[in-house]
Amino acid sequence: MNISELETRHLRHRLEIEITWLSRQMQELQGADASVDLSLAQTYREMIFSRRALLGRIPR
């Protein structure tokens, strides 16, 4: 399958936006209260990790 350069750039940009959003959500969660929802924080970490892994596999 051949993906156009425009589609590749769009996907990279979308992943970067999602990583930024997830990072902010995780920061807000940790700064919000002493009783941090650990499972939600772990989910954010895993989502960020998977998006960064995918981003690293997309050609520049």
PDB file of N, CA, C and O in Angstrom:
ATOM      1  N   MET A   1       0.847  -1.169   0.000  1.00  0.00           N
ATOM      2  CA  MET A   1       0.000   0.000   0.000  1.00  0.00           C
ATOM      3  C   MET A   1       0.896   1.237   0.000  1.00  0.00           C
ATOM      4  O   MET A   1       1.872   1.319   0.746  1.00  0.00           O
ATOM      5  N   ASN A   2       0.548   2.171  -0.835  1.00  0.00           N
ATOM      6  CA  ASN A   2       1.328   3.387  -0.958  1.00  0.00           C
ATOM      7  C   ASN A   2       0.509   4.565  -0.437  1.00  0.00           C
ATOM      8  O   ASN A   2      -0.576   4.855  -0.942  1.00  0.00           O
ATOM      9  N   ILE A   3       1.038   5.232   0.570  1.00  0.00           N
ATOM     10  CA  ILE A   3       0.355   6.369   1.173  1.00  0.00           C
ATOM     11  C   ILE A   3       1.042   7.635   0.688  1.00  0.00           C
ATOM     12  O   ILE A   3       2.270   7.720   0.689  1.00  0.00           O
ATOM     13  N   SER A   4       0.261   8.607   0.281  1.00  0.00           N
ATOM     14  CA  SER A   4       0.829   9.846  -0.238  1.00  0.00           C
ATOM     15  C   SER A   4       1.555  10.623   0.865  1.00  0.00           C
ATOM     16  O   SER A   4       1.323  10.425   2.057  1.00  0.00           O
ATOM     17  N   GLU A   5       2.430  11.500   0.420  1.00  0.00           N
ATOM     18  CA  GLU A   5       3.185  12.325   1.368  1.00  0.00           C
ATOM     19  C   GLU A   5       2.245  13.217   2.179  1.00  0.00           C
ATOM     20  O   GLU A   5       2.465  13.439   3.370  1.00  0.00           O
ATOM     21  N   LEU A   6       1.217  13.716   1.542  1.00  0.00           N
ATOM     22  CA  LEU A   6       0.241  14.566   2.241  1.00  0.00           C
ATOM     23  C   LEU A   6      -0.472  13.780   3.347  1.00  0.00           C
ATOM     24  O   LEU A   6      -0.650  14.285   4.456  1.00  0.00           O
ATOM     25  N   GLU A   7      -0.872  12.559   3.042  1.00  0.00           N
ATOM     26  CA  GLU A   7      -1.526  11.719   4.046  1.00  0.00           C
ATOM     27  C   GLU A   7      -0.579  11.383   5.190  1.00  0.00           C
ATOM     28  O   GLU A   7      -0.988  11.344   6.351  1.00  0.00           O
ATOM     29  N   THR A   8       0.680  11.141   4.865  1.00  0.00           N
ATOM     30  CA  THR A   8       1.684  10.849   5.883  1.00  0.00           C
ATOM     31  C   THR A   8       1.866  12.044   6.807  1.00  0.00           C
ATOM     32  O   THR A   8       1.896  11.892   8.028  1.00  0.00           O
ATOM     33  N   ARG A   9       1.987  13.237   6.222  1.00  0.00           N
ATOM     34  CA  ARG A   9       2.138  14.442   7.045  1.00  0.00           C
ATOM     35  C   ARG A   9       0.903  14.670   7.914  1.00  0.00           C
ATOM     36  O   ARG A   9       1.013  15.061   9.076  1.00  0.00           O
ATOM     37  N   HIS A  10      -0.267  14.424   7.339  1.00  0.00           N
ATOM     38  CA  HIS A  10      -1.510  14.598   8.106  1.00  0.00           C
ATOM     39  C   HIS A  10      -1.556  13.626   9.290  1.00  0.00           C
ATOM     40  O   HIS A  10      -1.931  14.012  10.397  1.00  0.00           O
ATOM     41  N   LEU A  11      -1.177  12.378   9.059  1.00  0.00           N
ATOM     42  CA  LEU A  11      -1.173  11.379  10.130  1.00  0.00           C
ATOM     43  C   LEU A  11      -0.163  11.747  11.217  1.00  0.00           C
ATOM     44  O   LEU A  11      -0.470  11.650  12.405  1.00  0.00           O
ATOM     45  N   ARG A  12       1.038  12.168  10.818  1.00  0.00           N
ATOM     46  CA  ARG A  12       2.050  12.581  11.795  1.00  0.00           C
ATOM     47  C   ARG A  12       1.527  13.744  12.644  1.00  0.00           C
ATOM     48  O   ARG A  12       1.674  13.753  13.866  1.00  0.00           O
ATOM     49  N   HIS A  13       0.918  14.717  11.975  1.00  0.00           N
ATOM     50  CA  HIS A  13       0.388  15.891  12.679  1.00  0.00           C
ATOM     51  C   HIS A  13      -0.712  15.481  13.659  1.00  0.00           C
ATOM     52  O   HIS A  13      -0.743  15.951  14.796  1.00  0.00           O
ATOM     53  N   ARG A  14      -1.614  14.603  13.213  1.00  0.00           N
ATOM     54  CA  ARG A  14      -2.711  14.145  14.067  1.00  0.00           C
ATOM     55  C   ARG A  14      -2.179  13.419  15.306  1.00  0.00           C
ATOM     56  O   ARG A  14      -2.673  13.626  16.415  1.00  0.00           O
ATOM     57  N   LEU A  15      -1.167  12.567  15.107  1.00  0.00           N
ATOM     58  CA  LEU A  15      -0.570  11.854  16.235  1.00  0.00           C
ATOM     59  C   LEU A  15       0.095  12.820  17.209  1.00  0.00           C
ATOM     60  O   LEU A  15      -0.017  12.648  18.423  1.00  0.00           O
ATOM     61  N   GLU A  16       0.782  13.828  16.695  1.00  0.00           N
ATOM     62  CA  GLU A  16       1.429  14.829  17.556  1.00  0.00           C
ATOM     63  C   GLU A  16       0.387  15.583  18.382  1.00  0.00           C
ATOM     64  O   GLU A  16       0.600  15.849  19.565  1.00  0.00           O
ATOM     65  N   ILE A  17      -0.725  15.922  17.764  1.00  0.00           N
ATOM     66  CA  ILE A  17      -1.808  16.608  18.481  1.00  0.00           C
ATOM     67  C   ILE A  17      -2.357  15.712  19.590  1.00  0.00           C
ATOM     68  O   ILE A  17      -2.573  16.167  20.714  1.00  0.00           O
ATOM     69  N   GLU A  18      -2.580  14.448  19.273  1.00  0.00           N
ATOM     70  CA  GLU A  18      -3.110  13.520  20.275  1.00  0.00           C
ATOM     71  C   GLU A  18      -2.136  13.317  21.429  1.00  0.00           C
ATOM     72  O   GLU A  18      -2.552  13.255  22.586  1.00  0.00           O
ATOM     73  N   ILE A  19      -0.844  13.212  21.125  1.00  0.00           N
ATOM     74  CA  ILE A  19       0.167  13.049  22.180  1.00  0.00           C
ATOM     75  C   ILE A  19       0.164  14.264  23.100  1.00  0.00           C
ATOM     76  O   ILE A  19       0.223  14.128  24.322  1.00  0.00           O
ATOM     77  N   THR A  20       0.094  15.442  22.509  1.00  0.00           N
ATOM     78  CA  THR A  20       0.069  16.677  23.306  1.00  0.00           C
ATOM     79  C   THR A  20      -1.177  16.716  24.190  1.00  0.00           C
ATOM     80  O   THR A  20      -1.087  17.047  25.372  1.00  0.00           O
ATOM     81  N   TRP A  21      -2.333  16.382  23.628  1.00  0.00           N
ATOM     82  CA  TRP A  21      -3.583  16.394  24.388  1.00  0.00           C
ATOM     83  C   TRP A  21      -3.540  15.384  25.537  1.00  0.00           C
ATOM     84  O   TRP A  21      -3.922  15.698  26.665  1.00  0.00           O
ATOM     85  N   LEU A  22      -3.077  14.184  25.244  1.00  0.00           N
ATOM     86  CA  LEU A  22      -2.997  13.148  26.278  1.00  0.00           C
ATOM     87  C   LEU A  22      -2.018  13.546  27.384  1.00  0.00           C
ATOM     88  O   LEU A  22      -2.279  13.302  28.562  1.00  0.00           O
ATOM     89  N   SER A  23      -0.904  14.154  27.010  1.00  0.00           N
ATOM     90  CA  SER A  23       0.080  14.606  28.005  1.00  0.00           C
ATOM     91  C   SER A  23      -0.534  15.654  28.926  1.00  0.00           C
ATOM     92  O   SER A  23      -0.324  15.624  30.139  1.00  0.00           O
ATOM     93  N   ARG A  24      -1.284  16.571  28.350  1.00  0.00           N
ATOM     94  CA  ARG A  24      -1.947  17.607  29.163  1.00  0.00           C
ATOM     95  C   ARG A  24      -2.994  17.001  30.086  1.00  0.00           C
ATOM     96  O   ARG A  24      -3.112  17.396  31.246  1.00  0.00           O
ATOM     97  N   GLN A  25      -3.749  16.047  29.569  1.00  0.00           N
ATOM     98  CA  GLN A  25      -4.753  15.383  30.400  1.00  0.00           C
ATOM     99  C   GLN A  25      -4.091  14.691  31.585  1.00  0.00           C
ATOM    100  O   GLN A  25      -4.585  14.757  32.711  1.00  0.00           O
ATOM    101  N   MET A  26      -2.976  14.031  31.325  1.00  0.00           N
ATOM    102  CA  MET A  26      -2.273  13.333  32.390  1.00  0.00           C
ATOM    103  C   MET A  26      -1.719  14.321  33.426  1.00  0.00           C
ATOM    104  O   MET A  26      -1.782  14.062  34.627  1.00  0.00           O
ATOM    105  N   GLN A  27      -1.181  15.444  32.961  1.00  0.00           N
ATOM    106  CA  GLN A  27      -0.668  16.460  33.882  1.00  0.00           C
ATOM    107  C   GLN A  27      -1.790  17.034  34.742  1.00  0.00           C
ATOM    108  O   GLN A  27      -1.620  17.228  35.946  1.00  0.00           O
ATOM    109  N   GLU A  28      -2.930  17.305  34.125  1.00  0.00           N
ATOM    110  CA  GLU A  28      -4.070  17.834  34.875  1.00  0.00           C
ATOM    111  C   GLU A  28      -4.563  16.824  35.904  1.00  0.00           C
ATOM    112  O   GLU A  28      -4.929  17.188  37.022  1.00  0.00           O
ATOM    113  N   LEU A  29      -4.569  15.577  35.523  1.00  0.00           N
ATOM    114  CA  LEU A  29      -4.998  14.514  36.432  1.00  0.00           C
ATOM    115  C   LEU A  29      -4.076  14.450  37.646  1.00  0.00           C
ATOM    116  O   LEU A  29      -4.543  14.331  38.779  1.00  0.00           O
ATOM    117  N   GLN A  30      -2.781  14.527  37.412  1.00  0.00           N
ATOM    118  CA  GLN A  30      -1.820  14.427  38.502  1.00  0.00           C
ATOM    119  C   GLN A  30      -1.821  15.672  39.378  1.00  0.00           C
ATOM    120  O   GLN A  30      -1.548  15.587  40.575  1.00  0.00           O
ATOM    121  N   GLY A  31      -2.124  16.821  38.794  1.00  0.00           N
ATOM    122  CA  GLY A  31      -2.113  18.058  39.562  1.00  0.00           C
ATOM    123  C   GLY A  31      -3.445  18.379  40.209  1.00  0.00           C
ATOM    124  O   GLY A  31      -3.537  19.311  41.008  1.00  0.00           O
ATOM    125  N   ALA A  32      -4.462  17.631  39.880  1.00  0.00           N
ATOM    126  CA  ALA A  32      -5.812  17.963  40.328  1.00  0.00           C
ATOM    127  C   ALA A  32      -6.057  17.629  41.796  1.00  0.00           C
ATOM    128  O   ALA A  32      -6.711  18.394  42.504  1.00  0.00           O
ATOM    129  N   ASP A  33      -5.541  16.501  42.255  1.00  0.00           N
ATOM    130  CA  ASP A  33      -5.926  16.038  43.588  1.00  0.00           C
ATOM    131  C   ASP A  33      -4.902  15.031  44.086  1.00  0.00           C
ATOM    132  O   ASP A  33      -4.161  14.437  43.304  1.00  0.00           O
ATOM    133  N   ALA A  34      -4.874  14.855  45.366  1.00  0.00           N
ATOM    134  CA  ALA A  34      -3.961  13.873  45.951  1.00  0.00           C
ATOM    135  C   ALA A  34      -4.416  12.447  45.637  1.00  0.00           C
ATOM    136  O   ALA A  34      -3.601  11.524  45.635  1.00  0.00           O
ATOM    137  N   SER A  35      -5.693  12.264  45.376  1.00  0.00           N
ATOM    138  CA  SER A  35      -6.212  10.927  45.076  1.00  0.00           C
ATOM    139  C   SER A  35      -6.274  10.723  43.553  1.00  0.00           C
ATOM    140  O   SER A  35      -7.351  10.695  42.958  1.00  0.00           O
ATOM    141  N   VAL A  36      -5.118  10.586  42.958  1.00  0.00           N
ATOM    142  CA  VAL A  36      -5.021  10.412  41.508  1.00  0.00           C
ATOM    143  C   VAL A  36      -5.555   9.035  41.119  1.00  0.00           C
ATOM    144  O   VAL A  36      -5.268   8.031  41.771  1.00  0.00           O
ATOM    145  N   ASP A  37      -6.328   9.011  40.055  1.00  0.00           N
ATOM    146  CA  ASP A  37      -6.840   7.758  39.512  1.00  0.00           C
ATOM    147  C   ASP A  37      -5.680   7.072  38.785  1.00  0.00           C
ATOM    148  O   ASP A  37      -5.360   7.410  37.645  1.00  0.00           O
ATOM    149  N   LEU A  38      -5.059   6.108  39.460  1.00  0.00           N
ATOM    150  CA  LEU A  38      -3.859   5.467  38.924  1.00  0.00           C
ATOM    151  C   LEU A  38      -4.126   4.695  37.646  1.00  0.00           C
ATOM    152  O   LEU A  38      -3.277   4.657  36.755  1.00  0.00           O
ATOM    153  N   SER A  39      -5.290   4.082  37.546  1.00  0.00           N
ATOM    154  CA  SER A  39      -5.592   3.328  36.327  1.00  0.00           C
ATOM    155  C   SER A  39      -5.766   4.259  35.132  1.00  0.00           C
ATOM    156  O   SER A  39      -5.349   3.924  34.023  1.00  0.00           O
ATOM    157  N   LEU A  40      -6.371   5.415  35.343  1.00  0.00           N
ATOM    158  CA  LEU A  40      -6.528   6.386  34.265  1.00  0.00           C
ATOM    159  C   LEU A  40      -5.165   6.954  33.867  1.00  0.00           C
ATOM    160  O   LEU A  40      -4.890   7.120  32.678  1.00  0.00           O
ATOM    161  N   ALA A  41      -4.318   7.251  34.839  1.00  0.00           N
ATOM    162  CA  ALA A  41      -2.974   7.747  34.544  1.00  0.00           C
ATOM    163  C   ALA A  41      -2.185   6.709  33.746  1.00  0.00           C
ATOM    164  O   ALA A  41      -1.471   7.062  32.808  1.00  0.00           O
ATOM    165  N   GLN A  42      -2.308   5.449  34.107  1.00  0.00           N
ATOM    166  CA  GLN A  42      -1.624   4.379  33.376  1.00  0.00           C
ATOM    167  C   GLN A  42      -2.161   4.275  31.944  1.00  0.00           C
ATOM    168  O   GLN A  42      -1.398   4.056  31.003  1.00  0.00           O
ATOM    169  N   THR A  43      -3.450   4.432  31.793  1.00  0.00           N
ATOM    170  CA  THR A  43      -4.045   4.396  30.454  1.00  0.00           C
ATOM    171  C   THR A  43      -3.492   5.521  29.592  1.00  0.00           C
ATOM    172  O   THR A  43      -3.148   5.301  28.431  1.00  0.00           O
ATOM    173  N   TYR A  44      -3.403   6.726  30.154  1.00  0.00           N
ATOM    174  CA  TYR A  44      -2.818   7.846  29.406  1.00  0.00           C
ATOM    175  C   TYR A  44      -1.372   7.529  29.008  1.00  0.00           C
ATOM    176  O   TYR A  44      -0.975   7.776  27.869  1.00  0.00           O
ATOM    177  N   ARG A  45      -0.592   6.989  29.931  1.00  0.00           N
ATOM    178  CA  ARG A  45       0.810   6.649  29.616  1.00  0.00           C
ATOM    179  C   ARG A  45       0.888   5.644  28.465  1.00  0.00           C
ATOM    180  O   ARG A  45       1.713   5.786  27.563  1.00  0.00           O
ATOM    181  N   GLU A  46       0.032   4.639  28.506  1.00  0.00           N
ATOM    182  CA  GLU A  46       0.039   3.623  27.456  1.00  0.00           C
ATOM    183  C   GLU A  46      -0.404   4.201  26.111  1.00  0.00           C
ATOM    184  O   GLU A  46       0.146   3.851  25.066  1.00  0.00           O
ATOM    185  N   MET A  47      -1.383   5.074  26.145  1.00  0.00           N
ATOM    186  CA  MET A  47      -1.849   5.698  24.901  1.00  0.00           C
ATOM    187  C   MET A  47      -0.762   6.579  24.301  1.00  0.00           C
ATOM    188  O   MET A  47      -0.557   6.585  23.087  1.00  0.00           O
ATOM    189  N   ILE A  48      -0.065   7.325  25.157  1.00  0.00           N
ATOM    190  CA  ILE A  48       1.038   8.171  24.682  1.00  0.00           C
ATOM    191  C   ILE A  48       2.146   7.300  24.111  1.00  0.00           C
ATOM    192  O   ILE A  48       2.676   7.591  23.039  1.00  0.00           O
ATOM    193  N   PHE A  49       2.498   6.236  24.819  1.00  0.00           N
ATOM    194  CA  PHE A  49       3.551   5.333  24.370  1.00  0.00           C
ATOM    195  C   PHE A  49       3.217   4.741  22.995  1.00  0.00           C
ATOM    196  O   PHE A  49       4.068   4.713  22.106  1.00  0.00           O
ATOM    197  N   SER A  50       1.990   4.272  22.826  1.00  0.00           N
ATOM    198  CA  SER A  50       1.619   3.638  21.560  1.00  0.00           C
ATOM    199  C   SER A  50       1.619   4.637  20.408  1.00  0.00           C
ATOM    200  O   SER A  50       2.011   4.292  19.293  1.00  0.00           O
ATOM    201  N   ARG A  51       1.189   5.861  20.662  1.00  0.00           N
ATOM    202  CA  ARG A  51       1.201   6.876  19.607  1.00  0.00           C
ATOM    203  C   ARG A  51       2.627   7.288  19.255  1.00  0.00           C
ATOM    204  O   ARG A  51       2.931   7.506  18.082  1.00  0.00           O
ATOM    205  N   ARG A  52       3.498   7.396  20.243  1.00  0.00           N
ATOM    206  CA  ARG A  52       4.901   7.706  19.953  1.00  0.00           C
ATOM    207  C   ARG A  52       5.560   6.580  19.162  1.00  0.00           C
ATOM    208  O   ARG A  52       6.364   6.838  18.266  1.00  0.00           O
ATOM    209  N   ALA A  53       5.224   5.333  19.490  1.00  0.00           N
ATOM    210  CA  ALA A  53       5.773   4.194  18.752  1.00  0.00           C
ATOM    211  C   ALA A  53       5.321   4.241  17.294  1.00  0.00           C
ATOM    212  O   ALA A  53       6.121   4.028  16.383  1.00  0.00           O
ATOM    213  N   LEU A  54       4.049   4.519  17.080  1.00  0.00           N
ATOM    214  CA  LEU A  54       3.535   4.619  15.716  1.00  0.00           C
ATOM    215  C   LEU A  54       4.183   5.786  14.983  1.00  0.00           C
ATOM    216  O   LEU A  54       4.551   5.659  13.815  1.00  0.00           O
ATOM    217  N   LEU A  55       4.322   6.903  15.652  1.00  0.00           N
ATOM    218  CA  LEU A  55       4.947   8.077  15.060  1.00  0.00           C
ATOM    219  C   LEU A  55       6.380   7.769  14.618  1.00  0.00           C
ATOM    220  O   LEU A  55       6.830   8.237  13.572  1.00  0.00           O
ATOM    221  N   GLY A  56       7.081   6.985  15.418  1.00  0.00           N
ATOM    222  CA  GLY A  56       8.453   6.615  15.079  1.00  0.00           C
ATOM    223  C   GLY A  56       8.561   5.690  13.879  1.00  0.00           C
ATOM    224  O   GLY A  56       9.622   5.588  13.262  1.00  0.00           O
ATOM    225  N   ARG A  57       7.457   5.012  13.544  1.00  0.00           N
ATOM    226  CA  ARG A  57       7.477   4.080  12.414  1.00  0.00           C
ATOM    227  C   ARG A  57       7.011   4.722  11.111  1.00  0.00           C
ATOM    228  O   ARG A  57       7.118   4.109  10.048  1.00  0.00           O
ATOM    229  N   ILE A  58       6.497   5.945  11.181  1.00  0.00           N
ATOM    230  CA  ILE A  58       6.012   6.633   9.984  1.00  0.00           C
ATOM    231  C   ILE A  58       7.190   7.365   9.337  1.00  0.00           C
ATOM    232  O   ILE A  58       7.908   8.097  10.019  1.00  0.00           O
ATOM    233  N   PRO A  59       7.395   7.178   8.039  1.00  0.00           N
ATOM    234  CA  PRO A  59       8.506   7.880   7.369  1.00  0.00           C
ATOM    235  C   PRO A  59       8.321   9.387   7.419  1.00  0.00           C
ATOM    236  O   PRO A  59       7.200   9.896   7.399  1.00  0.00           O
ATOM    237  N   ARG A  60       9.425  10.077   7.484  1.00  0.00           N
ATOM    238  CA  ARG A  60       9.387  11.546   7.521  1.00  0.00           C
ATOM    239  C   ARG A  60       9.410  12.137   6.143  1.00  0.00           C
ATOM    240  O   ARG A  60       9.383  13.359   5.995  1.00  0.00           O
TER     241      ARG A  60
END
